[in-house]
């Protein structure tokens, strides 16, 4: 998930539904394949859908990359490596901007780095030592609900009955997912699901802080500088408090697992952020929110292809979580609309 909150639609921004429709490939006979590809890239509607699907694929695969990283490294090592690789990828951008920021902004960005990246990276890795990547991807969809809930509790945002209903439904879905591993036995609930929920709560706090106090900064500046500020802690932890160097030399899958985590940091954070910002500029916040519903689908498909077993109750829980998020995100219709 992105660490920076997309800004609202600006004056002159073209909503997706008002973009020109795609021209059928057969409308202009005789065009070469390269000409058709160029036309597709220049069509805003096609490009918007392409970026949306690409982001869903990238973020939906992040959970399987954590799983592969855990084959050779501990949860703490995976979390630290993820922060290091993401921070290094965006370090040139951070260095260009950090000196221009006010001291107040740098302090807030440190908090953003902790609750938006550092802490969740470790929580997700630890959770997946006992949770499948599929279930983790489904629970990650709770993030928008915590954005709404924390905004209402601590930032003075409105909390509607629709929000409450959506939150309740998704909460029930989360419980179902935590129980499904044990066939519904309450005594065998998988408490590691709570780590994922805590991580999504961190994301919700992160986005509210950005909206309330850092709205004047560009999303790429927020993400790059916040990662740069927590990167030293990740490096100290990795080299001083783990067996990373030993695992790197002795684990049979060390190379592939390292590649998986570095890909997670560089592609899943740095490159995905650039694509996400581009999508926000091209479309509307409502359109970008569709990633919330696509990521769990991708995570489940990838998990099943990797041999993960999903029980019927997993699908019940997934449906409840996504339905709750959908209900909570719906704005009430204006009178006369």
ZIRA-V311412 format. One record per residue. N is the residue number from 1. D_FIRST is the distance of its C-alpha to the first C-alpha in whole Angstrom. Layout:
N:D_FIRST + N:D_FIRST
//
This chain:
1:0 + 2:4 + 3:7 + 4:9 + 5:10 + 6:12 + 7:15 + 8:18 + 9:20 + 10:23 + 11:26 + 12:27 + 13:23 + 14:24 + 15:23 + 16:22 + 17:25 + 18:27 + 19:26 + 20:29 + 21:29 + 22:29 + 23:32 + 24:33 + 25:34 + 26:38 + 27:38 + 28:40 + 29:42 + 30:42 + 31:39 + 32:38 + 33:35 + 34:33 + 35:34 + 36:32 + 37:29 + 38:30 + 39:30 + 40:27 + 41:25 + 42:27 + 43:26 + 44:23 + 45:23 + 46:23 + 47:20 + 48:18 + 49:18 + 50:18 + 51:15 + 52:13 + 53:14 + 54:13 + 55:10 + 56:10 + 57:12 + 58:10 + 59:7 + 60:10 + 61:12 + 62:10 + 63:11 + 64:15 + 65:14 + 66:14 + 67:17 + 68:19 + 69:19 + 70:20 + 71:23 + 72:25 + 73:23 + 74:22 + 75:19 + 76:20 + 77:20 + 78:17 + 79:15 + 80:17 + 81:17 + 82:14 + 83:14 + 84:17 + 85:16 + 86:13 + 87:15 + 88:18 + 89:17 + 90:16 + 91:19 + 92:22 + 93:20 + 94:19 + 95:23 + 96:24 + 97:23 + 98:23 + 99:27 + 100:27 + 101:25 + 102:26 + 103:27 + 104:25 + 105:22 + 106:22 + 107:22 + 108:19 + 109:17 + 110:18 + 111:17 + 112:14 + 113:13 + 114:15 + 115:13 + 116:9 + 117:10 + 118:13 + 119:14 + 120:10 + 121:11 + 122:15 + 123:14 + 124:12 + 125:15 + 126:18 + 127:17 + 128:17 + 129:20 + 130:21 + 131:19 + 132:18 + 133:15 + 134:16 + 135:16 + 136:13 + 137:11 + 138:13 + 139:12 + 140:9 + 141:10 + 142:11 + 143:9 + 144:10 + 145:14 + 146:13 + 147:13 + 148:16 + 149:18 + 150:17 + 151:18 + 152:21 + 153:22 + 154:22 + 155:21 + 156:24 + 157:22 + 158:24 + 159:23 + 160:25 + 161:26 + 162:24 + 163:21 + 164:23 + 165:24 + 166:20 + 167:19 + 168:22 + 169:22 + 170:18 + 171:20 + 172:22 + 173:20 + 174:19 + 175:22 + 176:23 + 177:20 + 178:22 + 179:25 + 180:25 + 181:25 + 182:29 + 183:30 + 184:30 + 185:32 + 186:31 + 187:32 + 188:30 + 189:26 + 190:24 + 191:22 + 192:20 + 193:18 + 194:18 + 195:16 + 196:13 + 197:14 + 198:14 + 199:11 + 200:9 + 201:12 + 202:12 + 203:8 + 204:11 + 205:13 + 206:11 + 207:11 + 208:14 + 209:16 + 210:14 + 211:16 + 212:19 + 213:20 + 214:18 + 215:18 + 216:21 + 217:19 + 218:17 + 219:13 + 220:14 + 221:16 + 222:14 + 223:12 + 224:15 + 225:17 + 226:15 + 227:14 + 228:18 + 229:19 + 230:18 + 231:18 + 232:22 + 233:21 + 234:19 + 235:22 + 236:25 + 237:24 + 238:23 + 239:27 + 240:29 + 241:27 + 242:27 + 243:28 + 244:26 + 245:29 + 246:31 + 247:28 + 248:28 + 249:32 + 250:33 + 251:30 + 252:31 + 253:27 + 254:26 + 255:26 + 256:24 + 257:21 + 258:21 + 259:20 + 260:17 + 261:16 + 262:16 + 263:15 + 264:12 + 265:12 + 266:13 + 267:12 + 268:8 + 269:8 + 270:11 + 271:12 + 272:9 + 273:9 + 274:12 + 275:12 + 276:10 + 277:12 + 278:15 + 279:14 + 280:14 + 281:17 + 282:19 + 283:18 + 284:17 + 285:14 + 286:16 + 287:15 + 288:12 + 289:11 + 290:12 + 291:9 + 292:9 + 293:12 + 294:12 + 295:9 + 296:12 + 297:15 + 298:14 + 299:13 + 300:16 + 301:18 + 302:17 + 303:18 + 304:22 + 305:22 + 306:22 + 307:25 + 308:23 + 309:25 + 310:23 + 311:26 + 312:27 + 313:25 + 314:22 + 315:22 + 316:23 + 317:21 + 318:18 + 319:20 + 320:20 + 321:17 + 322:16 + 323:19 + 324:18 + 325:15 + 326:17 + 327:20 + 328:18 + 329:17 + 330:20 + 331:22 + 332:26 + 333:28 + 334:30 + 335:34 + 336:36 + 337:33
//
